[in-house]
Amino acid sequence: MLYAFLGLVVLLLLFLLLLTVRALMFKPLKQPVAGRWQGKVDGKRAAANLQKMIQCRTVSHDDTGLEDDGEFERFRQLLVREYPLVHRHCHVKRLGRRGLLYHWPGRNAENPTVFMSHYDVVPADCSAWQHPPFEGVIQDGFLWGRGTLDTKVTLCGIMEAAEQLIDRGFVPANDIYLSFAGDEETSGASASAIVDHLESNGVRPHMVLDEGGAVVEGVLPGVSGKCALVGTGEKGKMHLRLSVTGKGGHASSPPRLTPVGRLARAVCRIEARPLPYRLAAPARQMLETLGRHASFAPRLLYANLSLLAPLLDLFTRKTGGEINALMRTTVAFTKMQASQAVNVFPPVATVEADVRINEGSTSDSVLAQIEKRINDPEVRVEKVAVIEVNPFSSTGTEPWQRVSKGIKQIWPESVVSPYLMIAASDSRHFTRISENVLRFSAMELSTEERKTIHGNDERIPLEKIGDCVKFFLYMMETS
């Protein structure tokens, strides 16, 4: 037994030695080299135009009857008025319910680039804001308002860059398309209609660039410094409904298990057993890229992902949050409905969930796993709406290098890395006509600023508006 024990100790020491050697060899990868971009932009003009965009109440609702069509048209006319050169030199089409597609002809039509954004925003609770969300208040170096970060700022940056370049007499080497939807926040069909139009005309973009990652800090434990995250793929999405049908009746004589209790038990069973761990390619590439910049202890983990997968699985299951969302399909229960009276049983009780589907899974496979966890035939599980996982894009391609160099031009101190978007974007539609669909919002965002996206007091520092314009100027000049 002593020899067996000593053997185990030796094996453990050898294993620890292997982990340590791999961590020591886990050195930063070569990053694109680029000096800071030296061009000039009119930051005051860009801020003023973004302010006007914010003042248009282009709020999307699942119930489109709650939307103000006049505000959306006001926004579109604002673009015509403030960007006359773009509208004079580009062919503009309205597609779908609220889609805008600008075609800026280049010297070559073989390798077009599509720059995307959306001009609709989510609702805002005006009473919870320091400054009204649709007045575009500028104070203390910030522009306040819904859409300043998500994502009228990128639309403004794209239009400002195009207007400036056209004024300069610039003609792009390849065709450029500007694709703007007005129903992205409700997963509307405008972006799909734009893709249908391009596909029917034989347009296969060499690169598509949409909102997504940003320049951030603190994205991974143990990694300090600025990281520029470029999404090469995104998770799928499913709206799931669990329901229990009862007989109704008076609550004074309850059954052993009420409809609400049965649903609560189902929810607890699902949350107690998170769906399986799987490291999708963009998530793995992110850990392998940024993990090389970590302090030594966490670098032991990042350098040995394949060997320590069970430990990472356990850690993320217990902690939840963004890192966990990168590792598995997540189920977030967000909505419940039962009786309207406290002393009456409901004929139907429901609970609904937002499911984000990881690579390797489908809505059907996730549904089967959830039903297995619930293990109750009285609970009906149904798909309300589904967006399946779409193909991912590769790194190392010319579009990837171009975006990376553009980022290094404006944010030279950042480390550029792939990542997996856990949210959904309109760019998913473009994966059927392009192999290079990338997602990067041209901004540097603090942790506090990130929390205001879809939240209260959304705002952007004025200097970051100019940086956004600079990035798109570089990207268009090199398209």
NORPE-V148951 format. One record per backbone hydrogen bond with DSSP energy under -1.0 kcal/mol. CO is the residue of the C=O (numbers start at 1). NH is the residue of the N-H. If there is no record, write none. Layout:
# NORPE-V148951
<<CO;NH> <CO;NH>>
This chain:
# NORPE-V148951
<<1;5> <2;6> <3;7> <4;8> <5;9> <6;10> <7;11> <8;12> <9;13> <10;14> <11;15> <12;16> <13;17> <14;18> <15;19> <16;20> <17;21> <18;22> <19;23> <20;24> <21;25> <25;27> <41;43> <42;46> <43;47> <44;48> <45;49> <46;50> <47;51> <48;52> <49;53> <50;54> <51;55> <53;56> <56;58> <57;59> <58;121> <62;64> <63;66> <64;67> <68;72> <69;73> <70;74> <71;75> <72;76> <73;77> <74;78> <75;79> <76;80> <77;81> <78;82> <79;83> <83;87> <84;88> <85;89> <86;90> <91;103> <93;101> <95;99> <99;95> <100;180> <101;93> <102;178> <103;91> <104;176> <108;175> <112;206> <112;207> <113;177> <114;209> <115;179> <117;181> <121;60> <124;126> <125;128> <126;129> <132;135> <133;146> <137;144> <139;142> <141;462> <142;139> <143;460> <145;148> <147;152> <151;155> <152;156> <153;157> <154;158> <155;159> <156;160> <157;161> <158;162> <159;163> <160;164> <161;165> <162;166> <163;167> <164;168> <165;170> <166;169> <172;107> <175;113> <176;104> <177;115> <178;102> <179;117> <180;100> <181;119> <183;188> <184;187> <189;193> <190;194> <191;195> <192;196> <193;197> <194;198> <195;199> <196;200> <197;201> <198;203> <199;202> <207;114> <208;438> <209;116> <210;440> <213;441> <214;229> <215;445> <216;227> <220;223> <222;295> <226;415> <227;216> <228;417> <230;419> <231;439> <232;393> <233;421> <236;357> <237;387> <238;355> <239;384> <239;385> <240;353> <241;382> <242;351> <243;380> <244;349> <249;345> <258;262> <259;263> <260;264> <261;265> <262;266> <263;267> <264;268> <265;269> <266;270> <267;271> <268;272> <278;280> <280;284> <281;285> <282;286> <283;287> <284;288> <285;289> <286;290> <287;291> <290;293> <291;294> <295;299> <296;300> <298;302> <299;303> <301;304> <304;308> <308;312> <309;313> <310;314> <311;315> <312;316> <313;317> <314;318> <315;319> <316;320> <321;325> <322;326> <324;327> <327;278> <330;356> <332;354> <335;352> <337;350> <341;344> <343;251> <347;246> <349;244> <350;337> <351;242> <352;334> <352;335> <353;240> <354;332> <355;238> <356;330> <357;236> <358;361> <362;366> <363;367> <364;368> <365;369> <366;370> <367;371> <368;372> <369;373> <370;374> <371;375> <376;379> <380;243> <382;241> <385;239> <387;237> <397;401> <398;402> <399;403> <400;404> <401;405> <402;406> <403;407> <404;408> <405;409> <406;410> <407;411> <409;37> <411;414> <415;228> <417;230> <419;232> <421;235> <425;428> <426;429> <428;431> <429;432> <430;433> <430;434> <436;208> <438;210> <439;213> <439;231> <441;443> <443;215> <446;450> <447;451> <449;452> <450;453> <452;455> <458;145> <460;143> <461;464> <462;465> <462;466> <463;467> <464;468> <465;469> <466;470> <467;471> <468;472> <469;473> <470;474> <471;475> <472;476> <473;477> <474;478> <476;479>>
